[in-house]
Amino acid sequence: MANAAKTPSAKKAAPAKTADTVPAVADSGVDLAGTSPQKKTAGKGAGSKTKAAAQQSATAGKRPLDVSLLTDEDILRMPESDYMNEVQLQYFKRKLLAMRAEILNNARETGEHLKENEVFADPNDRATVEEENLLEQRVRDRERKLLKKIEQALARIDSGEYGYCLETGEPIGIARLLARPTAELSIEAQEKHERMERLYAD
């Protein structure tokens, strides 16, 4: 019986490059988008790693974002695709809570000041103090109205509605929210309201 003809052996294919050959991206510190760079996957030679070790390696380097380190400029530089992401919501929540704390502190100081029963023999001094007290009470009255708006804004953050116009549903915009964190309407909707108010006032 004739021997079968030998066929030349096929050349071995060159090994494909793995993800490990991609240079690692340097850690840039704070991740403004609130996400961490994706970790490189282990090559086939890392089969000795246990599942727990692999998970630990995948989560290594992920650090919670310290929103207190961010500035208004950092928020303004974030891309439009990040509008009202978790980082921005937490940033504005901190702003609103700070505003609320300041108003409550001012109200407490005003209450303590008004409780002081100072008796002035000079009628001019007494009139000056009474005028200052009235002015302070008017300021506190405006702050009480602002406090209500702050509470409403915090509720919109919790419900996921913060940052969007209550009338049109359009984004209010980062710049406007930084200037007025309690804003409920876009600039266009706000201007429309003001025109209507002037119209009916006339």
MIDOSE-1310 file (N, C-alpha, C; in nm, 2 decimals, decimal comma, always signed):
residues 202
mana	+0,09/-0,12/+0,00/+0,00/+0,00/+0,00/+0,09/+0,12/+0,00; +0,06/+0,22/-0,09/+0,14/+0,34/-0,10/+0,12/+0,43/+0,02; +0,24/+0,48/+0,06/+0,23/+0,58/+0,17/+0,17/+0,71/+0,13; +0,09/+0,77/+0,22/+0,02/+0,90/+0,18/+0,12/+1,00/+0,17
aktp	+0,11/+1,09/+0,07/+0,20/+1,20/+0,06/+0,20/+1,29/+0,17; +0,32/+1,33/+0,22/+0,32/+1,42/+0,33/+0,30/+1,56/+0,28; +0,21/+1,63/+0,36/+0,18/+1,77/+0,32/+0,27/+1,86/+0,41; +0,31/+1,97/+0,36/+0,40/+2,06/+0,44/+0,32/+2,11/+0,56
sakk	+0,39/+2,11/+0,67/+0,32/+2,16/+0,80/+0,29/+2,31/+0,79; +0,17/+2,34/+0,84/+0,12/+2,48/+0,83/+0,20/+2,57/+0,93; +0,23/+2,69/+0,88/+0,31/+2,78/+0,97/+0,22/+2,82/+1,09; +0,28/+2,84/+1,20/+0,20/+2,88/+1,32/+0,17/+3,03/+1,30
aapa	+0,05/+3,06/+1,33/+0,00/+3,20/+1,32/+0,07/+3,29/+1,43; +0,11/+3,41/+1,40/+0,17/+3,49/+1,50/+0,07/+3,52/+1,61; +0,12/+3,52/+1,73/+0,03/+3,55/+1,85/-0,03/+3,69/+1,83; -0,16/+3,70/+1,86/-0,23/+3,83/+1,85/-0,19/+3,91/+1,97
ktad	-0,18/+4,04/+1,95/-0,15/+4,13/+2,06/-0,27/+4,14/+2,15; -0,24/+4,14/+2,28/-0,34/+4,14/+2,38/-0,36/+4,29/+2,43; -0,46/+4,31/+2,51/-0,48/+4,44/+2,56/-0,37/+4,49/+2,65; -0,29/+4,40/+2,70/-0,18/+4,44/+2,78/-0,07/+4,52/+2,71
tvpa	-0,07/+4,51/+2,58/+0,03/+4,58/+2,50/-0,01/+4,73/+2,48; -0,13/+4,77/+2,52/-0,17/+4,91/+2,51/-0,12/+4,98/+2,63; -0,05/+5,09/+2,60/+0,01/+5,17/+2,71/-0,10/+5,21/+2,81; -0,07/+5,20/+2,94/-0,17/+5,25/+3,04/-0,18/+5,40/+3,04
vads	-0,30/+5,45/+3,05/-0,32/+5,59/+3,06/-0,28/+5,64/+3,20; -0,21/+5,75/+3,21/-0,17/+5,80/+3,34/-0,29/+5,85/+3,41; -0,29/+5,83/+3,54/-0,40/+5,87/+3,63/-0,39/+6,02/+3,64; -0,50/+6,09/+3,60/-0,50/+6,23/+3,60/-0,56/+6,29/+3,73
gvdl	-0,58/+6,21/+3,83/-0,63/+6,26/+3,96/-0,79/+6,26/+3,96; -0,85/+6,37/+3,99/-0,99/+6,38/+4,01/-1,06/+6,36/+3,87; -1,15/+6,27/+3,87/-1,23/+6,24/+3,75/-1,36/+6,32/+3,75; -1,36/+6,43/+3,68/-1,48/+6,52/+3,68/-1,61/+6,46/+3,63
agts	-1,60/+6,36/+3,55/-1,72/+6,30/+3,50/-1,78/+6,20/+3,60; -1,71/+6,17/+3,71/-1,76/+6,08/+3,81/-1,74/+5,94/+3,77; -1,66/+5,91/+3,68/-1,63/+5,77/+3,64/-1,48/+5,75/+3,65; -1,44/+5,62/+3,65/-1,30/+5,59/+3,66/-1,26/+5,52/+3,53
pqkk	-1,13/+5,53/+3,49/-1,08/+5,47/+3,37/-1,10/+5,32/+3,38; -1,13/+5,25/+3,27/-1,15/+5,11/+3,27/-1,02/+5,04/+3,29; -1,02/+4,94/+3,38/-0,89/+4,86/+3,40/-0,87/+4,77/+3,29; -0,73/+4,75/+3,26/-0,70/+4,65/+3,16/-0,73/+4,51/+3,20
tagk	-0,78/+4,43/+3,11/-0,81/+4,29/+3,14/-0,69/+4,21/+3,14; -0,69/+4,11/+3,23/-0,57/+4,02/+3,24/-0,56/+3,93/+3,12; -0,43/+3,90/+3,08/-0,41/+3,81/+2,97/-0,43/+3,66/+3,01; -0,41/+3,57/+2,91/-0,44/+3,43/+2,94/-0,34/+3,38/+3,04
gags	-0,22/+3,44/+3,05/-0,13/+3,39/+3,15/-0,17/+3,41/+3,29; -0,27/+3,49/+3,32/-0,31/+3,52/+3,45/-0,42/+3,43/+3,50; -0,43/+3,31/+3,45/-0,53/+3,22/+3,49/-0,52/+3,17/+3,63; -0,40/+3,19/+3,70/-0,39/+3,15/+3,83/-0,45/+3,24/+3,93
ktka	-0,50/+3,36/+3,89/-0,56/+3,45/+3,98/-0,70/+3,40/+4,01; -0,74/+3,41/+4,14/-0,87/+3,37/+4,18/-0,97/+3,48/+4,14; -1,10/+3,44/+4,14/-1,20/+3,54/+4,10/-1,21/+3,66/+4,19; -1,18/+3,63/+4,32/-1,18/+3,74/+4,42/-1,07/+3,84/+4,39
aaqq	-0,95/+3,79/+4,36/-0,84/+3,87/+4,33/-0,86/+3,95/+4,20; -0,93/+3,89/+4,10/-0,96/+3,96/+3,98/-1,05/+4,08/+4,00; -1,15/+4,06/+4,09/-1,24/+4,16/+4,12/-1,18/+4,27/+4,20; -1,09/+4,24/+4,29/-1,02/+4,34/+4,36/-0,93/+4,42/+4,27
sata	-0,87/+4,35/+4,17/-0,78/+4,43/+4,08/-0,87/+4,52/+3,99; -0,99/+4,48/+3,96/-1,07/+4,56/+3,87/-1,12/+4,69/+3,94; -1,14/+4,68/+4,07/-1,19/+4,79/+4,15/-1,07/+4,88/+4,20; -0,95/+4,83/+4,19/-0,84/+4,90/+4,25/-0,82/+5,03/+4,17
gkrp	-0,79/+5,14/+4,25/-0,77/+5,27/+4,18/-0,90/+5,35/+4,17; -1,01/+5,29/+4,19/-1,14/+5,37/+4,19/-1,15/+5,45/+4,32; -1,16/+5,58/+4,31/-1,17/+5,66/+4,44/-1,30/+5,74/+4,43; -1,37/+5,75/+4,55/-1,49/+5,83/+4,55/-1,45/+5,98/+4,52
ldvs	-1,53/+6,05/+4,44/-1,50/+6,18/+4,40/-1,54/+6,28/+4,52; -1,45/+6,36/+4,55/-1,47/+6,46/+4,66/-1,53/+6,59/+4,59; -1,66/+6,60/+4,60/-1,72/+6,71/+4,53/-1,68/+6,85/+4,59; -1,64/+6,84/+4,72/-1,60/+6,97/+4,79/-1,48/+7,03/+4,73
lltd	-1,40/+6,95/+4,65/-1,28/+7,01/+4,59/-1,31/+7,07/+4,46; -1,43/+7,06/+4,40/-1,46/+7,12/+4,27/-1,50/+7,26/+4,29; -1,48/+7,34/+4,18/-1,52/+7,48/+4,18/-1,62/+7,50/+4,07; -1,68/+7,62/+4,07/-1,77/+7,66/+3,96/-1,71/+7,64/+3,82
edil	-1,58/+7,68/+3,81/-1,51/+7,66/+3,68/-1,50/+7,52/+3,64; -1,48/+7,43/+3,74/-1,47/+7,29/+3,70/-1,61/+7,24/+3,65; -1,72/+7,28/+3,71/-1,85/+7,24/+3,66/-1,88/+7,30/+3,52; -1,84/+7,43/+3,50/-1,86/+7,49/+3,37/-1,78/+7,42/+3,26
rmpe	-1,66/+7,36/+3,29/-1,58/+7,30/+3,19/-1,63/+7,16/+3,15; -1,72/+7,11/+3,23/-1,77/+6,97/+3,20/-1,85/+6,97/+3,07; -1,84/+6,86/+2,99/-1,91/+6,86/+2,86/-2,06/+6,86/+2,88; -2,13/+6,90/+2,77/-2,28/+6,90/+2,78/-2,33/+6,76/+2,80
sdym	-2,26/+6,66/+2,76/-2,31/+6,52/+2,78/-2,32/+6,48/+2,93; -2,25/+6,56/+3,02/-2,25/+6,53/+3,16/-2,35/+6,61/+3,23; -2,44/+6,68/+3,16/-2,54/+6,77/+3,22/-2,62/+6,70/+3,32; -2,63/+6,75/+3,44/-2,70/+6,69/+3,56/-2,67/+6,55/+3,58
nevq	-2,54/+6,51/+3,57/-2,49/+6,38/+3,62/-2,48/+6,38/+3,77; -2,44/+6,27/+3,82/-2,44/+6,26/+3,97/-2,34/+6,37/+4,03; -2,23/+6,39/+3,97/-2,14/+6,49/+4,02/-2,20/+6,63/+4,03; -2,26/+6,67/+3,92/-2,32/+6,80/+3,92/-2,44/+6,81/+4,02
lqyf	-2,52/+6,71/+4,03/-2,63/+6,71/+4,12/-2,58/+6,73/+4,27; -2,47/+6,65/+4,30/-2,42/+6,66/+4,43/-2,35/+6,80/+4,46; -2,29/+6,86/+4,35/-2,23/+6,99/+4,37/-2,34/+7,10/+4,40; -2,45/+7,09/+4,32/-2,55/+7,19/+4,35/-2,63/+7,16/+4,48
krkl	-2,63/+7,04/+4,52/-2,69/+7,01/+4,65/-2,61/+7,07/+4,76; -2,48/+7,06/+4,75/-2,39/+7,12/+4,85/-2,42/+7,28/+4,85; -2,43/+7,34/+4,74/-2,45/+7,48/+4,73/-2,59/+7,52/+4,80; -2,69/+7,44/+4,77/-2,82/+7,47/+4,83/-2,82/+7,45/+4,98
lamr	-2,76/+7,34/+5,03/-2,75/+7,32/+5,17/-2,67/+7,43/+5,24; -2,57/+7,48/+5,18/-2,49/+7,59/+5,24/-2,57/+7,72/+5,25; -2,65/+7,74/+5,14/-2,74/+7,86/+5,14/-2,85/+7,84/+5,25; -2,90/+7,72/+5,27/-3,00/+7,70/+5,37/-2,94/+7,72/+5,51
aeil	-2,82/+7,67/+5,53/-2,76/+7,68/+5,66/-2,73/+7,83/+5,70; -2,69/+7,91/+5,60/-2,66/+8,05/+5,62/-2,79/+8,13/+5,66; -2,90/+8,10/+5,58/-3,03/+8,16/+5,61/-3,08/+8,13/+5,75; -3,07/+8,00/+5,79/-3,11/+7,96/+5,92/-3,03/+8,03/+6,03
nnar	-2,90/+8,04/+6,01/-2,81/+8,10/+6,10/-2,85/+8,25/+6,12; -2,87/+8,32/+6,00/-2,91/+8,46/+6,01/-3,04/+8,48/+6,08; -3,14/+8,39/+6,06/-3,27/+8,40/+6,13/-3,25/+8,38/+6,28; -3,16/+8,29/+6,32/-3,13/+8,27/+6,46/-3,07/+8,40/+6,53
etge	-2,97/+8,46/+6,45/-2,91/+8,58/+6,51/-3,01/+8,69/+6,52; -3,10/+8,70/+6,42/-3,20/+8,81/+6,42/-3,29/+8,79/+6,54; -3,33/+8,67/+6,56/-3,42/+8,64/+6,68/-3,36/+8,68/+6,81; -3,23/+8,64/+6,82/-3,16/+8,68/+6,95/-3,14/+8,83/+6,96
hlke	-3,12/+8,90/+6,85/-3,10/+9,04/+6,85/-3,23/+9,11/+6,89; -3,34/+9,06/+6,84/-3,47/+9,13/+6,87/-3,51/+9,10/+7,01; -3,46/+9,00/+7,07/-3,50/+8,97/+7,21/-3,43/+9,06/+7,31; -3,33/+9,13/+7,26/-3,26/+9,22/+7,35/-3,34/+9,34/+7,38
nevf	-3,37/+9,36/+7,50/-3,46/+9,47/+7,54/-3,38/+9,59/+7,59; -3,32/+9,66/+7,49/-3,24/+9,78/+7,52/-3,33/+9,90/+7,53; -3,31/+9,97/+7,64/-3,39/+10,09/+7,66/-3,30/+10,21/+7,63; -3,35/+10,29/+7,54/-3,27/+10,41/+7,50/-3,35/+10,54/+7,55
adpn	-3,28/+10,62/+7,63/-3,34/+10,74/+7,68/-3,36/+10,84/+7,57; -3,26/+10,84/+7,48/-3,27/+10,94/+7,37/-3,37/+10,88/+7,26; -3,47/+10,96/+7,23/-3,57/+10,92/+7,13/-3,51/+10,89/+6,99; -3,41/+10,97/+6,96/-3,34/+10,95/+6,83/-3,27/+10,81/+6,82
drat	-3,21/+10,77/+6,93/-3,14/+10,64/+6,93/-3,25/+10,53/+6,92; -3,36/+10,55/+6,99/-3,46/+10,45/+6,99/-3,52/+10,44/+6,85; -3,54/+10,55/+6,78/-3,60/+10,55/+6,65/-3,50/+10,48/+6,55; -3,37/+10,50/+6,57/-3,27/+10,44/+6,48/-3,27/+10,29/+6,50
veee	-3,28/+10,24/+6,62/-3,28/+10,10/+6,65/-3,40/+10,04/+6,59; -3,52/+10,10/+6,61/-3,64/+10,05/+6,55/-3,64/+10,04/+6,40; -3,58/+10,14/+6,34/-3,57/+10,14/+6,19/-3,47/+10,02/+6,15; -3,37/+10,00/+6,22/-3,27/+9,89/+6,18/-3,34/+9,76/+6,20
nlle	-3,42/+9,75/+6,31/-3,49/+9,62/+6,33/-3,59/+9,59/+6,22; -3,66/+9,69/+6,17/-3,76/+9,68/+6,06/-3,69/+9,63/+5,93; -3,57/+9,70/+5,91/-3,50/+9,66/+5,79/-3,45/+9,52/+5,80; -3,40/+9,48/+5,91/-3,35/+9,34/+5,93/-3,47/+9,24/+5,92
qrvr	-3,59/+9,28/+5,96/-3,70/+9,19/+5,95/-3,74/+9,17/+5,81; -3,73/+9,28/+5,73/-3,76/+9,27/+5,58/-3,66/+9,18/+5,51; -3,54/+9,19/+5,55/-3,44/+9,10/+5,49/-3,46/+8,96/+5,53; -3,50/+8,93/+5,65/-3,53/+8,79/+5,69/-3,65/+8,74/+5,62
drer	-3,75/+8,83/+5,60/-3,87/+8,79/+5,53/-3,84/+8,74/+5,38; -3,75/+8,82/+5,32/-3,70/+8,77/+5,18/-3,63/+8,64/+5,19; -3,55/+8,62/+5,30/-3,48/+8,50/+5,31/-3,57/+8,38/+5,34; -3,68/+8,41/+5,41/-3,77/+8,30/+5,43/-3,84/+8,25/+5,30
kllk	-3,86/+8,34/+5,21/-3,91/+8,31/+5,08/-3,81/+8,23/+5,00; -3,68/+8,27/+5,01/-3,57/+8,20/+4,95/-3,56/+8,06/+5,00; -3,58/+8,05/+5,14/-3,56/+7,92/+5,20/-3,66/+7,82/+5,14; -3,78/+7,87/+5,11/-3,89/+7,78/+5,06/-3,84/+7,73/+4,92
kieq	-3,78/+7,82/+4,84/-3,73/+7,79/+4,71/-3,62/+7,69/+4,72; -3,53/+7,71/+4,82/-3,42/+7,61/+4,84/-3,47/+7,47/+4,87; -3,57/+7,46/+4,95/-3,63/+7,33/+4,98/-3,69/+7,27/+4,86; -3,76/+7,35/+4,78/-3,82/+7,30/+4,65/-3,71/+7,25/+4,56
alar	-3,60/+7,32/+4,55/-3,49/+7,28/+4,46/-3,42/+7,15/+4,51; -3,41/+7,13/+4,64/-3,35/+7,01/+4,70/-3,45/+6,89/+4,67; -3,58/+6,92/+4,67/-3,67/+6,81/+4,64/-3,66/+6,77/+4,49; -3,64/+6,87/+4,40/-3,62/+6,84/+4,26/-3,49/+6,76/+4,24
idsg	-3,39/+6,78/+4,31/-3,27/+6,70/+4,30/-3,30/+6,56/+4,33; -3,37/+6,54/+4,44/-3,41/+6,40/+4,48/-3,50/+6,33/+4,38; -3,59/+6,41/+4,31/-3,68/+6,35/+4,22/-3,62/+6,34/+4,08; -3,50/+6,40/+4,05/-3,44/+6,39/+3,92/-3,49/+6,50/+3,83
eygy	-3,56/+6,60/+3,88/-3,61/+6,71/+3,79/-3,52/+6,84/+3,80; -3,42/+6,84/+3,88/-3,34/+6,96/+3,90/-3,26/+6,99/+3,77; -3,25/+7,12/+3,74/-3,18/+7,16/+3,62/-3,26/+7,17/+3,49; -3,39/+7,14/+3,50/-3,47/+7,14/+3,38/-3,59/+7,24/+3,41
clet	-3,62/+7,31/+3,30/-3,73/+7,41/+3,31/-3,86/+7,34/+3,35; -3,93/+7,40/+3,45/-4,06/+7,33/+3,49/-4,17/+7,35/+3,38; -4,15/+7,45/+3,29/-4,25/+7,47/+3,19/-4,22/+7,40/+3,06; -4,10/+7,41/+3,01/-4,07/+7,36/+2,88/-3,99/+7,22/+2,89
gepi	-3,94/+7,19/+3,00/-3,86/+7,07/+3,02/-3,72/+7,08/+2,96; -3,68/+7,20/+2,91/-3,55/+7,22/+2,85/-3,45/+7,24/+2,96; -3,32/+7,21/+2,93/-3,21/+7,24/+3,04/-3,21/+7,39/+3,07; -3,20/+7,42/+3,20/-3,19/+7,56/+3,24/-3,05/+7,61/+3,21
giar	-2,94/+7,53/+3,22/-2,81/+7,57/+3,19/-2,72/+7,58/+3,31; -2,60/+7,54/+3,30/-2,51/+7,54/+3,42/-2,48/+7,68/+3,46; -2,45/+7,77/+3,37/-2,42/+7,91/+3,41/-2,53/+7,98/+3,49; -2,66/+7,96/+3,44/-2,77/+8,01/+3,51/-2,79/+7,95/+3,65
llar	-2,77/+7,82/+3,66/-2,78/+7,75/+3,79/-2,67/+7,79/+3,89; -2,55/+7,82/+3,84/-2,45/+7,86/+3,93/-2,48/+8,00/+3,98; -2,54/+8,09/+3,90/-2,57/+8,22/+3,94/-2,70/+8,22/+4,03; -2,79/+8,12/+4,01/-2,91/+8,11/+4,09/-2,95/+7,97/+4,10
ptae	-2,90/+7,90/+4,20/-2,92/+7,75/+4,22/-3,06/+7,72/+4,24; -3,15/+7,81/+4,27/-3,29/+7,78/+4,29/-3,37/+7,80/+4,16; -3,31/+7,83/+4,05/-3,38/+7,86/+3,93/-3,47/+7,75/+3,89; -3,60/+7,78/+3,85/-3,69/+7,68/+3,81/-3,72/+7,69/+3,66
lsie	-3,70/+7,80/+3,60/-3,73/+7,83/+3,46/-3,60/+7,86/+3,38; -3,61/+7,83/+3,25/-3,50/+7,87/+3,16/-3,51/+8,02/+3,15; -3,40/+8,08/+3,09/-3,40/+8,22/+3,07/-3,52/+8,27/+2,98; -3,55/+8,19/+2,87/-3,65/+8,23/+2,78/-3,79/+8,22/+2,86
aqek	-3,81/+8,12/+2,93/-3,94/+8,11/+3,01/-3,95/+8,22/+3,11; -3,84/+8,25/+3,18/-3,84/+8,35/+3,28/-3,87/+8,49/+3,22; -3,81/+8,52/+3,11/-3,84/+8,64/+3,04/-3,98/+8,65/+3,00; -4,04/+8,54/+2,95/-4,18/+8,54/+2,91/-4,27/+8,57/+3,03
herm	-4,24/+8,52/+3,15/-4,31/+8,54/+3,27/-4,30/+8,69/+3,31; -4,18/+8,75/+3,30/-4,17/+8,89/+3,33/-4,24/+8,98/+3,24; -4,25/+8,95/+3,11/-4,32/+9,03/+3,01/-4,47/+9,02/+3,05; -4,52/+8,90/+3,08/-4,66/+8,89/+3,12/-4,69/+8,97/+3,25
erly	-4,60/+8,97/+3,34/-4,62/+9,04/+3,47/-4,63/+9,19/+3,44; -4,54/+9,24/+3,35/-4,54/+9,38/+3,32/-4,67/+9,42/+3,24; -4,71/+9,33/+3,16/-4,84/+9,35/+3,08/-4,96/+9,37/+3,17; -4,97/+9,27/+3,26/-5,09/+9,28/+3,35/-5,07/+9,39/+3,46
ad	-4,95/+9,42/+3,49/-4,93/+9,53/+3,58/-4,97/+9,67/+3,53; -4,96/+9,68/+3,39/-5,00/+9,80/+3,32/-5,15/+9,81/+3,31
